Amino acid sequence: MPEDEYLWLPREDVLTFEEIGRLVELFAEVGVDRLRLTGGEPLLRRDIVVLVQQLAARPWLRDLALTTNGVLLEAQAADLKAAGLHRLTVSLDTLRRERFVALARLDALPRVLAGIDAARRAGFSGLKIDTVVTRGDNDDELADLIEFGRDTGAEVRFIEYMDVGGATAWRPEKVVSRQEIIERLEARYGVITPLGERASAPAERFRLGDGTTFGVIASTTRPFCQACDRARLTADGVLLLCLYAQHGTDLRRPLRAGAPHDTLLNLIRAVWEGRADRGAEERRSVRDRGAYIPVSVLRKDAHLEMHTRGG
């Protein structure tokens, strides 16, 4: 959840499904063939299954994924699969109920676990579980999460704690690095083999001796800005090229003003071709590093929140 007293987006600012579809087709013309619905929590969006069905029908689409906190997944997993969703990622930072309440400010761990089970029964074979590891909060659960992933047929991806958006309590000593994660798991499981197939994907993948695989996303200690090929479109139509970006390009305004197809296409192309974002690399070099965005600023600008930009 975001900070208290949060400024929510006005409903009329949020893109309609038709507007999302138009922008998606424009992105396809410049080479995009993979889409992910994320947030925030995409399953809160009314008729999300309809949007999935509309996007999945695109003949050029190679991959359609969705990231969810899992709270509402149990009731929607089968419908999402039937609508054409290819892959699911569930964010889960702890397997302990009291910790879940403290981290999420919601007593919903049983619902999340039921959602994961429903996803498996619905046929989502490529299920992933994303865990942000923070020292003193859940870093003693690495092996527990690996075992849970093995038992549920899901691949766990451990994510280094980043200082973007609402991470106003971030400090360097809370980060559990990729190196430490690997060392701890090797102490438990023995030799761990890198799979060496990362390309532009954010996660490095590894294999345990028994064949169990897991991933690590090391955005804080080992940024991969140079290989990043992702763009983000917020719910109200702002194009962002980096999780650390403090400014984006408003596509909703020209879209609703009736801008011609070529004008919008050229705008998207120009933004992408001019990108020079290296946010994670730049933050790594900052001395006396603390939280990136103060609470007072977050409460004034919704677009600076991690959940608003698809983090």
Phi, psi and omega in degrees: 000149179286181178299156176297161180057041185280144178269108182276155179290136174297141184302324183290345178279341185285137180297141172282167177298323179297317179294319176300316180299318179296317180291322178300318179295324176295316178297325178298326181292339178256015170112357180288130175224011176228135181232146173225131173266123185214204183179219012055201182234101184296335181287353172282342181289126181300136178061035179302328180297325178295317178298316178301316180298318180294318180289319182296338181284350180293122183293338181276350188285123180267330182207132178232115184236165178216135175252131184221156173279354172086351185297322182254012189286324186306316184283344187244351186303310183296320180293322178296318178296315180295331181284346177113007178296133183275313189220153178233140170236130179248127176279123182211110186266347182202154176255006182254127190298318182292325176291320179303315180299318182292321184281319185262350184057036182202131180272079188227015181303316179302325179291323178294315179296322176294324178294319177297317178297320179295322178296319178296316179294332180284347177105015177280093186281335182264035185297136176237150176239122180260126180234117173277120185265123178232133185297131180087351180253310184212010185288353174268008181249013183304309181293322179301319181288323175301314180296320178298315178299317179299316183291331184260001180072028180244153176259124180276138174237116178274132185243127175297141181295121181256157184259031181266161172054233187279013180281059186286348177264007184296140170207152188306321184290348177278346182281128171258112190286163174307313182300316181292322178301313180296316181298318180295318181289326176294324178296333181268319191248353184090202186301133178246131185256122173292140180271342171059042183229037190286313185053237180263002180292148182286336186260135165275135183252147183224161179232133172280170181300331181272005179097350178296133179251153175208169180231161174226129175253108189255055184295335184274312184264337180222070184301149181238038183305320185297329182264355185293131179237026186258145169234155182232136176243116182288167183299336179253021168087023176265127179272122180239142182253357184203144176297335180269356183297133178264352178220149178226188180248122182283113176263340181294318184300307178293328178298313182285341178277358177086026179302139179300157180308311184294328179295314179294318180298315180293327177296312179298315181297318182294320179298314183292315183293337180265007185293138177222022186292130176219047189304311183292322178295317180295321179292326180298330183273357182285130176277152180053048186289130175230199180301140186288315183239123179289156182304319183300325180284320179302321184288346180261338185225104183299332185288349180274348181287140180301319184289338180284330185257015175081037178265000000 
